[in-house]
Amino acid sequence: MRSVELFAGAGGLAMGCEIAGFEHLAVVEWDKWACDTVRENKRRGYPLLASWNLHEGDVREFDWDSIPKDIELLSGGPPCQPFSIGGKHSAQADKRDMFPATVEVIRRLRPKAFIVENVKGLTRATFANYFHYIQLQLEFPELPPIGDEDWSVHLKRLQEERTSGKSKGAGLTYNVVPTLVNAANYGVPQKRERVFLVGFRDDLGVEWSFPEPTHSYEALLHDQWVTGAYWARHGLSVPEVPTKLVGRVEKLRTAKAPLTTLPWRTVRDAIHDLPDPESSLAMTVPNHLFQFGARVYPGHTGSPLDLPAKTLKAGDHGVPGGENMLVRRDGSVRYFTVRESARIQTFPDGYRFHGSWTETMRQLGNAVPVLLAQRVASSVAEKLAMAELSKLKKQDICRGREIA
């Protein structure tokens, strides 16, 4: 199935889509360092990237006439700074807002489906109207702003179009499903909340919902404090149940209904077999160099070993990067190495990151976890395949009637 990737970064979402069966006709990213990471892995012959047509540049300047219309998927994560907690929260007033550019590419390529990912901050009350505006633009990409029309005026036109029902089922329209998800609920060893906007072209008649969670905190608590299997798996004795968890654990002990999900994956699960980055063995693992300077300060206290990591941020020092730390068993902290961060973002060990500490951590902090991307893209691929099969069956029936 053919696809296009916008704002690819270091390739997390693109890799997940590739694993799910999509073949990228174009992978577009403007950042040189992220492009260098993709190029280096292509040069090394990393298989998932072998066929990628990487374009370093602005998505608005790419020759979209070179891509056939009616491709199966368009995916991408527009820059999140206009909406992120760490940004200036300027939304539509921020020149880095690439949602209008994303809608324009959808209008031109008419993909059967799209996957758009962004930060949880997009759902904040202060952005409520603009978030609604984004969804309506994605739903009606053939109704762009007129001239220098203000976004609020354009929103009013789109709302009128939506409520009138005039264009639903005619022209280019999409059924859009917005979902706020926690990556930890899908097997990612990180509590990373993100918004996914998934759309299917209306003429396909697809009914889709976000994949059900496969992992849970309750299952992790059960694994740690009821059965003790978690600690046995890591060759550790079972510690005392933390006081704040006693009541919750007791309920799990006495619960009659079995848990239907797997345990959240923890930092320990993700990095247990990597050597200590301060040891000589660390040199044998790519991207596993120790980084000095980690310290605790208000609001940035690092990630405990036996829970999923806190959200990795796009930076190294200061407010953005101070949370990209591991809390050791003695309470001291150190920065995650690039390789540890890559595991927390579920990048394969064979995938290497290019650039300085600052640049690689920025790439990782901006990335979509590969495993989460794969789960979403696989569910989209399944629906597209079913829609194509249904179309072929209808054609066969029509041909049979003509012959008869």
C-alpha positions in Angstrom: 0.0 0.0 0.0 1.4 3.4 -1.1 2.0 6.2 1.5 3.6 9.5 2.0 5.2 10.7 5.3 5.2 14.4 6.3 7.3 15.9 9.0 9.1 12.6 9.4 11.7 13.6 12.0 13.9 10.7 12.8 11.4 8.3 11.3 9.3 6.8 14.2 5.9 7.1 12.6 7.3 6.3 9.2 8.9 3.1 10.5 5.7 2.0 12.2 3.8 2.5 9.0 6.4 0.6 7.0 6.2 -2.3 9.4 2.4 -2.2 9.0 2.8 -2.8 5.3 2.9 0.8 3.8 5.5 1.7 1.2 6.6 5.4 1.4 6.7 7.1 -2.0 8.1 10.2 -0.3 9.5 10.9 3.2 9.7 14.7 3.8 11.6 16.4 6.7 13.2 19.8 6.8 15.6 19.3 9.8 19.1 18.5 8.6 20.0 16.4 11.6 17.0 14.2 11.4 17.6 13.7 7.7 21.2 12.8 8.5 19.9 10.1 10.8 17.7 8.6 8.1 20.5 8.9 5.5 23.0 7.2 7.8 20.7 4.3 8.4 20.0 4.0 4.6 23.7 4.1 4.0 24.2 1.3 6.5 21.5 -0.7 4.7 18.9 -0.7 7.4 16.1 -2.7 5.7 13.0 -0.7 6.8 14.4 2.5 5.1 15.8 0.8 2.0 13.1 2.1 -0.4 12.5 5.6 1.3 12.7 8.5 -1.1 13.9 11.1 1.5 13.4 14.8 0.7 15.1 17.4 2.9 13.0 20.5 2.8 9.7 22.2 3.4 6.5 20.1 2.7 5.1 23.2 1.0 7.9 23.2 -1.6 7.8 19.5 -2.5 6.7 18.6 -6.0 3.4 16.9 -5.1 2.6 16.4 -8.8 5.3 13.7 -8.7 3.1 11.6 -6.3 0.1 9.8 -7.7 -3.4 10.7 -6.4 -5.5 8.2 -4.5 -2.6 6.7 -2.5 -3.6 4.6 0.5 -2.1 6.7 3.4 -0.7 10.1 4.3 0.8 10.3 7.8 2.8 12.8 9.8 3.2 14.7 13.0 3.1 18.5 12.3 5.5 20.5 14.5 4.1 20.5 18.0 5.7 23.6 19.4 2.6 25.8 18.8 0.6 23.6 21.1 3.1 21.9 23.5 3.4 22.7 27.2 7.0 23.7 26.7 6.2 26.0 23.8 4.7 29.5 23.6 1.2 28.2 23.0 0.6 30.5 20.0 -1.4 27.9 18.0 -2.6 29.5 14.7 -0.4 32.6 15.3 2.7 30.5 15.3 4.5 30.3 11.9 5.4 26.7 12.7 1.8 25.7 12.6 1.9 23.2 9.7 -1.7 22.0 9.9 -2.8 24.2 7.0 0.1 22.7 4.9 -1.0 19.2 5.9 -4.6 19.9 4.8 -3.3 21.2 1.5 -1.3 18.0 0.8 -4.4 16.0 1.6 -6.4 18.1 -0.8 -3.9 17.5 -3.6 -3.2 13.8 -3.0 -6.7 12.6 -2.0 -5.3 9.7 0.2 -7.7 7.0 1.2 -6.7 7.6 4.8 -4.5 9.7 7.0 -2.8 9.5 10.4 -1.9 12.8 12.0 -0.2 12.9 15.4 0.4 15.8 17.8 0.9 16.7 21.5 -1.7 16.4 24.2 -1.5 20.2 24.6 -3.6 20.5 21.4 -6.6 19.4 23.5 -6.3 22.2 26.1 -9.3 24.3 26.7 -7.5 27.4 25.4 -7.1 25.7 22.0 -10.6 24.2 21.9 -11.8 26.3 19.0 -8.6 25.8 17.0 -8.6 22.1 17.6 -12.2 22.0 16.3 -11.0 24.1 13.3 -8.2 21.6 12.6 -10.7 18.7 12.6 -13.1 20.4 10.2 -10.2 21.3 7.8 -9.2 17.7 7.7 -12.9 16.7 7.2 -13.4 19.2 4.3 -10.0 19.7 2.7 -11.6 21.1 -0.5 -12.9 24.1 1.4 -9.7 26.1 2.0 -9.5 29.7 3.4 -10.5 32.3 0.8 -7.6 34.8 0.3 -6.4 36.1 3.6 -9.5 35.0 5.4 -9.1 34.9 9.2 -9.2 31.4 10.7 -12.2 32.2 12.8 -14.2 33.2 9.7 -13.1 30.1 7.9 -14.1 28.1 11.0 -17.6 29.5 10.7 -17.9 28.5 7.0 -16.7 25.0 7.8 -19.2 24.7 10.7 -22.0 25.7 8.4 -20.8 23.1 5.8 -20.7 20.4 8.5 -24.1 21.1 9.9 -25.8 21.5 6.5 -24.6 18.0 5.4 -24.3 19.3 1.8 -20.9 17.9 1.1 -21.0 14.7 3.1 -20.6 11.9 0.7 -19.9 14.2 -2.2 -16.6 15.7 -3.2 -13.5 15.1 -1.1 -14.6 14.6 2.5 -13.2 12.5 5.4 -14.6 10.8 8.5 -12.2 12.0 11.2 -11.7 10.3 14.6 -9.7 12.2 17.2 -8.3 10.2 20.1 -6.1 11.1 23.1 -4.0 8.1 23.9 -1.3 7.1 26.4 1.5 5.2 24.7 2.1 3.1 27.8 -1.3 1.4 27.2 0.0 0.0 23.9 3.3 -1.6 25.2 5.5 1.5 25.0 7.7 1.8 28.2 6.8 5.5 28.5 3.8 7.5 29.8 3.5 9.6 26.7 0.1 11.1 25.9 -0.6 12.1 22.3 -3.5 13.1 20.1 -4.1 11.1 16.9 -6.4 12.3 14.2 -7.2 9.4 11.9 -9.4 9.9 8.9 -10.8 7.7 6.1 -12.2 9.1 2.9 -15.9 9.1 3.1 -16.6 7.3 -0.2 -14.9 4.2 1.2 -17.6 3.7 3.8 -15.1 2.6 6.5 -16.1 2.3 10.1 -13.1 2.6 12.4 -12.3 3.1 16.0 -8.9 3.5 17.8 -7.3 0.1 18.7 -8.2 -1.1 22.2 -5.4 -0.8 24.8 -3.2 -3.9 25.2 -1.4 -3.0 28.5 -2.4 -1.4 31.8 -1.1 0.0 35.1 -3.4 -2.4 37.0 -1.8 -5.4 35.3 1.6 -4.0 36.2 0.6 -3.6 39.9 -0.7 -7.2 39.8 2.6 -8.4 38.2 4.7 -6.6 40.8 2.7 -6.9 44.1 0.3 -9.8 43.7 2.2 -12.5 41.8 5.7 -11.0 42.2 6.4 -12.2 38.6 7.9 -8.8 37.7 10.6 -9.0 40.3 11.3 -12.7 39.6 11.7 -11.9 35.9 14.5 -9.4 36.8 16.1 -11.6 39.4 15.1 -9.4 42.3 13.4 -10.1 45.6 9.9 -8.7 46.1 10.1 -5.3 47.9 7.6 -4.1 50.4 4.4 -2.7 48.9 4.6 1.1 48.9 2.2 2.5 51.5 0.3 4.5 48.9 -0.4 1.4 46.9 -1.5 -1.0 49.7 -5.3 -0.4 49.3 -5.1 -0.7 45.5 -3.0 -3.9 45.6 -5.4 -5.5 48.1 -8.3 -4.9 45.7 -6.3 -6.6 43.0 -5.6 -9.6 45.3 -9.3 -10.1 46.0 -10.6 -9.3 42.6 -12.5 -12.2 41.0 -12.5 -11.0 37.4 -9.2 -11.8 35.6 -7.2 -9.0 34.0 -7.4 -8.9 30.3 -4.4 -6.7 29.5 -0.6 -7.1 29.8 1.4 -5.2 32.3 2.7 -1.7 31.5 6.3 -2.0 30.4 8.8 -0.2 32.7 12.1 1.5 32.3 13.7 -1.6 33.8 12.0 -3.8 31.2 13.3 -1.6 28.4 17.0 -1.2 29.4 17.8 -4.1 31.8 20.1 -5.9 29.4 22.2 -2.8 28.4 25.5 -2.3 30.2 26.0 0.6 32.7 26.8 3.6 30.5 29.7 4.5 32.9 31.3 1.0 32.4 33.8 0.1 29.7 31.2 -2.2 28.1 29.1 0.8 27.1 31.5 1.5 24.3 30.3 -1.8 22.6 26.8 -0.4 22.2 26.1 2.3 19.6 24.6 5.5 21.0 25.2 4.4 24.6 27.6 7.1 25.9 27.3 8.5 29.4 26.2 12.1 29.5 27.3 14.3 32.5 25.3 17.0 34.2 22.0 15.5 35.3 20.4 17.1 38.3 17.1 17.3 40.0 15.1 20.6 40.2 11.5 21.5 40.8 9.2 19.7 38.3 12.1 17.6 36.9 12.8 14.6 39.1 13.5 11.8 36.5 11.9 8.5 35.9 11.8 5.6 38.4 13.1 2.2 37.1 9.9 0.3 37.8 7.4 2.4 36.0 7.1 3.5 32.4 9.4 6.5 31.8 7.9 10.0 32.0 7.5 11.6 28.6 10.8 12.1 26.9 11.2 15.8 25.9 12.9 17.4 23.0 16.1 18.7 24.6 19.0 17.9 26.9 19.4 20.5 29.6 17.1 23.1 31.2 13.3 22.8 31.2 12.9 20.6 28.1 15.6 18.0 28.9 15.7 17.9 32.6 13.1 15.1 32.7 15.1 12.8 30.4 16.7 11.2 33.4 16.7 7.8 35.2 16.4 7.7 39.0 18.8 5.0 40.3 17.9 2.7 43.2 19.9 5.0 45.6 17.9 8.0 44.6 20.6 9.6 42.5 19.9 10.6 38.9 21.6 10.3 35.5 20.6 11.2 32.0 19.2 8.4 29.8 21.7 7.6 27.0 20.6 8.0 23.4 20.3 4.2 23.1 18.2 4.0 26.3 16.0 6.8 25.0 15.6 5.0 21.7 14.5 1.9 23.5 12.0 3.9 25.5 10.7 5.2 22.2 10.7 1.6 20.9 13.2 2.2 18.1 15.0 -1.0 17.1 18.6 -1.4 18.4 19.9 -1.6 14.9 18.7 2.0 14.2 21.3 4.6 14.9 21.0 8.3 15.6 23.1 11.0 14.0 24.3 14.2 15.6 25.3 15.7 19.0 23.7 14.8 22.3 21.4 17.8 21.9 20.4 17.0 18.4 19.8 13.3 19.0 17.7 13.9 22.1 15.7 16.5 20.2 15.0 13.9 17.5 13.9 11.3 20.1 11.8 13.7 22.1 9.9 14.7 19.0 9.5 11.1 17.7 6.4 8.9 17.6 7.1 5.6 19.4 7.6 3.0 16.6 5.4 0.4 18.4 2.5 2.8 18.8 2.8 3.9 15.2 2.7 0.3 14.1 -0.4 -0.5 16.1 -2.3 2.5 14.7 -1.1 2.0 11.1 -1.9 -1.8 11.2 -5.5 -1.1 12.2 -5.8 1.5 9.3 -4.2 -1.0 6.9 -6.6 -3.7 7.9 -9.6 -1.4 7.2 -8.3 -0.3 3.9 -7.7 -3.9 2.8 -11.3 -4.8 3.8 -12.6 -1.8 1.9 -10.7 -2.8 -1.2 -11.9 -6.4 -0.9 -15.5 -5.2 -0.5 -15.1 -3.0 -3.6 -13.8 -6.0 -5.7 -16.7 -8.2 -4.5 -19.2 -5.6 -5.6 -17.4 -5.3 -9.0 -17.6 -9.1 -9.4 -21.3 -9.1 -8.6 -21.9 -6.3 -11.2 -20.0 -8.2 -13.9 -22.0 -11.3 -13.1 -25.2 -9.4 -13.6 -23.9 -8.0 -16.9 -23.0 -11.5 -18.2 -26.4 -12.9 -17.1 
